Amino acid sequence: MTTPFRQAIENKKFLVTAEICPPKGGNPKHMIEMGLLLASRVHAVNITDGSRAVMRMSSIAASVILLQHGIEPICQMACRDRNIIALQADLMGAYALGIRNILALTGDPVKAGDHREAKSVFELESVRLLKLIAQLNNGLDFNEKSLPDEPLDLLAGAAVDPQCKSWSGLQSRFEKKITAGAQFFQSQMITDFERLDKFMNQIVAGSDKPILAGIFLLKSAKNAEFIRKNVPGVVIPDELIKRLAEASDPLLEGVKIAAEQVKLAQQLCQGVHLMAVRREDLIPKILDEAGISSIA
């Protein structure tokens, strides 16, 4: 089955995705409202899976709810909380419920979240999860036994961090994910676009898999400083924080910064992945400022 997101990849369109957190509770009203707001502006909506190890509604359940409202989800699946049996069960269940896009993640460490006493699993990590998805798509389980009730047909994506300090490690990890079956990549937050340019020209060159640059809405200097301090791997330069601190309207300045970054990404890669935690309603404004009025 070719979904609109998969079709956009095949047609080599400039891809736009956005991230939404599932609810922390049983009422998905806000998530649905944000999904409907974004539906005409993005090719697909990412649903996080315990991002930063913070407990929220199942990403599979939340993705199905979006599907019921005509919104194509990219269901994130992390290895932190599931063993091999549970990963396979969830992948098969997700497929049976209509989910077609999976972002394969290792998962943030438990100590970063709100249930630090919880036990981690990490029986697999993202590369081996990608390989598992490829096996299930080929009609085989983890033990290479045939699936008697038909194979899956999941589009598997992966995360990438072009600002990783280890260039050789970045290249190795990227190549392993390509070999394992990743069909698209969404990056961590990008602030160094020279680094992204180098990544695209030296590591991605020759690959036909789309790279979506991660664009994060910074709401204020305080917000930026908090993220820089508390989110592993994030790089936010002092000049951006200074710009936010000096702005008369920091939130509006954050929107402008994000729009500028979208424009830079358009010159370098095949898409953007927008993250605006708790202000997903501002994503259309960012796209408007960047001159992206339609995903057609």
C-alpha positions as CSV (number, residue, x, y, z in Angstrom):
1,M,0.0,0.0,0.0
2,T,1.4,3.4,-1.0
3,T,0.5,6.1,1.5
4,P,0.8,9.8,0.7
5,F,4.0,10.0,2.7
6,R,5.6,7.1,0.9
7,Q,4.4,8.6,-2.4
8,A,5.9,11.9,-1.6
9,I,9.3,10.2,-0.9
10,E,9.0,8.3,-4.2
11,N,8.2,11.5,-6.0
12,K,11.2,13.2,-4.4
13,K,9.2,16.1,-3.0
14,F,10.5,18.4,-0.3
15,L,9.2,16.6,2.7
16,V,7.6,18.3,5.7
17,T,6.9,16.4,8.9
18,A,6.1,17.6,12.4
19,E,6.2,16.0,15.9
20,I,3.3,15.7,18.4
21,C,3.5,14.2,21.9
22,P,0.7,11.8,22.8
23,P,-1.4,12.8,25.8
24,K,-0.3,12.2,29.4
25,G,-3.7,10.8,30.3
26,G,-6.7,9.3,28.6
27,N,-8.0,12.3,26.7
28,P,-6.5,12.8,23.2
29,K,-8.4,15.9,22.4
30,H,-5.4,18.3,22.2
31,M,-3.4,15.9,20.2
32,I,-6.2,15.5,17.7
33,E,-6.7,19.2,17.4
34,M,-3.0,19.7,16.7
35,G,-3.0,16.9,14.2
36,L,-5.9,18.3,12.3
37,L,-4.3,21.7,12.3
38,L,-1.2,20.3,10.7
39,A,-2.8,17.8,8.4
40,S,-2.8,20.0,5.3
41,R,0.7,21.5,6.0
42,V,2.8,18.3,6.5
43,H,3.2,15.0,4.8
44,A,3.0,13.1,8.1
45,V,2.9,13.6,11.8
46,N,5.4,11.9,14.2
47,I,4.0,10.5,17.4
48,T,6.7,10.2,20.0
49,D,7.4,7.0,22.0
50,G,8.3,8.0,25.6
51,S,10.5,10.8,24.4
52,R,13.1,11.8,27.0
53,A,11.9,8.7,28.9
54,V,8.7,10.6,30.0
55,M,5.7,8.4,30.3
56,R,2.8,9.2,27.9
57,M,0.1,7.3,26.0
58,S,1.3,4.5,23.7
59,S,2.6,5.8,20.4
60,I,0.7,3.0,18.6
61,A,-2.6,3.9,20.2
62,A,-2.0,7.6,19.6
63,S,-1.1,6.9,15.9
64,V,-4.3,4.9,15.4
65,I,-6.3,7.7,16.8
66,L,-4.7,10.1,14.3
67,L,-5.4,7.6,11.5
68,Q,-9.1,7.6,12.5
69,H,-9.1,11.3,11.9
70,G,-7.5,11.0,8.4
71,I,-4.0,12.0,9.6
72,E,-1.0,9.9,8.5
73,P,1.3,9.1,11.4
74,I,4.9,8.2,11.7
75,C,4.9,6.0,14.8
76,Q,8.1,6.2,16.8
77,M,9.1,2.9,18.4
78,A,11.9,2.7,21.0
79,C,13.9,-0.3,22.1
80,R,14.2,0.9,25.7
81,D,10.9,-0.5,27.0
82,R,10.4,-3.7,24.9
83,N,12.1,-7.0,24.5
84,I,12.3,-8.8,21.1
85,I,8.9,-10.5,21.6
86,A,7.2,-7.2,22.5
87,L,8.8,-5.3,19.6
88,Q,7.6,-7.9,17.1
89,A,4.2,-8.0,18.6
90,D,3.8,-4.3,18.5
91,L,5.1,-4.0,15.0
92,M,2.6,-6.6,13.8
93,G,-0.2,-5.0,15.8
94,A,0.6,-1.6,14.5
95,Y,0.6,-2.8,10.9
96,A,-2.7,-4.7,11.4
97,L,-4.2,-1.4,12.7
98,G,-3.2,0.5,9.6
99,I,0.1,2.1,10.7
100,R,2.6,2.1,7.8
101,N,5.4,4.3,9.0
102,I,7.8,3.5,11.8
103,L,10.7,5.5,13.1
104,A,13.1,3.1,14.7
105,L,14.8,4.4,17.8
106,T,17.1,3.1,20.5
107,G,15.3,5.3,23.1
108,D,16.5,7.9,25.7
109,P,17.9,6.5,29.0
110,V,15.4,6.0,31.8
111,K,17.4,8.3,34.1
112,A,16.5,11.3,31.9
113,G,12.8,10.9,32.5
114,D,10.0,10.9,35.1
115,H,10.2,7.2,36.2
116,R,13.8,6.8,37.1
117,E,13.1,3.6,39.0
118,A,11.8,1.9,35.9
119,K,13.9,-1.0,34.4
120,S,15.3,-0.5,30.9
121,V,15.3,-3.3,28.4
122,F,17.5,-2.3,25.4
123,E,17.6,-5.9,24.0
124,L,17.9,-4.3,20.6
125,E,19.0,-0.8,19.5
126,S,17.9,1.2,16.4
127,V,20.1,-0.6,13.8
128,R,19.0,-4.1,14.9
129,L,15.4,-2.8,15.1
130,L,15.6,-1.7,11.5
131,K,16.9,-5.2,10.6
132,L,14.0,-6.7,12.5
133,I,11.5,-4.6,10.5
134,A,13.1,-5.7,7.3
135,Q,12.8,-9.3,8.3
136,L,9.1,-8.9,9.2
137,N,8.6,-7.2,5.8
138,N,10.1,-10.3,4.2
139,G,7.8,-12.6,6.1
140,L,10.3,-13.8,8.7
141,D,10.4,-13.4,12.5
142,F,13.5,-12.6,14.6
143,N,14.4,-16.4,14.5
144,E,14.1,-16.4,10.7
145,K,10.9,-18.5,10.9
146,S,8.2,-17.8,8.4
147,L,5.2,-15.7,9.4
148,P,2.2,-17.9,8.7
149,D,-0.2,-15.0,8.5
150,E,1.5,-12.8,5.9
151,P,4.4,-10.4,6.0
152,L,4.3,-6.7,6.9
153,D,4.9,-3.7,4.6
154,L,6.3,-1.1,6.9
155,L,8.2,2.0,5.8
156,A,11.1,2.2,8.3
157,G,12.9,5.5,9.1
158,A,15.8,6.3,11.4
159,A,17.2,9.2,13.3
160,V,20.5,10.9,12.5
161,D,22.6,13.6,14.2
162,P,24.7,15.5,11.7
163,Q,26.2,17.5,14.6
164,C,27.6,14.4,16.2
165,K,31.1,15.1,17.5
166,S,32.5,11.9,16.1
167,W,32.6,12.2,12.3
168,S,33.7,8.6,11.7
169,G,31.1,7.4,14.2
170,L,28.4,9.4,12.4
171,Q,29.4,7.9,9.0
172,S,29.5,4.4,10.3
173,R,26.1,4.7,12.0
174,F,24.5,6.2,9.0
175,E,25.9,3.5,6.7
176,K,24.7,0.8,9.1
177,K,21.2,2.2,9.1
178,I,21.1,2.4,5.3
179,T,22.2,-1.3,5.1
180,A,19.7,-2.3,7.8
181,G,16.8,-0.8,5.7
182,A,16.2,2.8,6.7
183,Q,14.1,4.5,3.9
184,F,14.2,8.0,5.3
185,F,16.1,9.9,8.1
186,Q,14.9,12.6,10.5
187,S,17.7,14.5,12.2
188,Q,18.1,15.8,15.7
189,M,17.9,19.5,16.1
190,I,20.1,21.4,13.6
191,T,21.6,24.7,14.4
192,D,25.0,24.3,12.5
193,F,24.0,24.4,8.8
194,E,27.6,24.3,7.7
195,R,27.9,21.0,9.5
196,L,24.7,19.8,7.8
197,D,26.1,20.8,4.4
198,K,29.3,18.8,5.1
199,F,27.2,15.8,6.2
200,M,25.1,16.0,3.0
201,N,28.1,16.3,0.7
202,Q,30.5,13.9,2.4
203,I,28.4,11.2,4.0
204,V,24.9,11.3,2.4
205,A,26.2,11.8,-1.2
206,G,25.3,8.8,-3.3
207,S,22.4,7.8,-1.1
208,D,18.9,8.2,-2.4
209,K,17.3,8.2,1.0
210,P,15.8,11.6,2.0
211,I,17.2,13.5,5.0
212,L,14.8,15.7,6.9
213,A,16.6,18.4,9.0
214,G,15.3,18.8,12.5
215,I,14.0,22.3,13.2
216,F,13.2,23.1,16.8
217,L,11.1,26.1,17.9
218,L,13.0,27.9,20.7
219,K,10.5,29.9,22.7
220,S,12.8,32.0,24.8
221,A,16.4,32.3,26.0
222,K,15.4,30.5,29.2
223,N,13.8,27.7,27.1
224,A,16.9,27.4,24.9
225,E,19.3,27.3,27.9
226,F,17.1,24.6,29.5
227,I,17.2,22.4,26.4
228,R,20.9,22.9,25.9
229,K,21.5,21.8,29.5
230,N,19.0,18.9,29.8
231,V,18.6,17.3,26.4
232,P,21.5,15.0,25.5
233,G,23.4,15.8,22.3
234,V,21.7,19.2,21.7
235,V,24.0,22.1,20.5
236,I,22.5,25.6,20.7
237,P,25.0,28.4,20.1
238,D,25.3,31.4,22.4
239,E,24.4,33.8,19.6
240,L,21.0,32.2,19.2
241,I,20.4,32.5,23.0
242,K,21.5,36.1,22.9
243,R,19.2,36.9,20.0
244,L,16.2,35.4,21.9
245,A,17.2,37.3,25.1
246,E,17.4,40.6,23.4
247,A,14.1,40.2,21.5
248,S,11.1,42.2,22.5
249,D,8.9,39.2,21.7
250,P,11.0,36.1,22.2
251,L,8.4,33.6,21.0
252,L,8.0,35.6,17.7
253,E,11.8,35.7,17.4
254,G,11.9,31.9,17.9
255,V,9.4,31.5,15.0
256,K,11.6,33.7,12.8
257,I,14.7,31.7,13.7
258,A,12.9,28.5,12.9
259,A,11.7,29.8,9.6
260,E,15.2,31.0,8.7
261,Q,16.4,27.5,9.4
262,V,13.8,25.9,7.2
263,K,14.9,28.1,4.4
264,L,18.5,27.0,4.9
265,A,17.5,23.4,5.0
266,Q,15.7,23.8,1.7
267,Q,19.0,24.5,0.0
268,L,20.8,21.5,1.6
269,C,18.5,18.5,2.0
270,Q,15.2,16.9,1.1
271,G,13.0,18.0,3.9
272,V,12.4,19.3,7.4
273,H,11.1,17.8,10.6
274,L,9.5,20.4,12.8
275,M,9.5,20.2,16.6
276,A,7.5,22.8,18.6
277,V,6.8,21.2,22.0
278,R,3.5,22.4,23.4
279,R,3.3,25.0,20.6
280,E,2.5,22.8,17.6
281,D,-0.1,25.5,16.7
282,L,2.8,27.7,15.6
283,I,4.2,25.3,13.0
284,P,1.9,26.7,10.2
285,K,3.2,30.2,11.1
286,I,6.8,28.9,10.8
287,L,6.1,27.3,7.4
288,D,4.3,30.5,6.2
289,E,7.4,32.6,7.2
290,A,9.6,30.2,5.4
291,G,7.4,30.5,2.2
292,I,6.1,26.9,2.3
293,S,2.4,27.3,1.8
294,S,1.6,23.9,0.4
295,I,2.9,20.3,0.5
296,A,1.4,19.5,-2.9
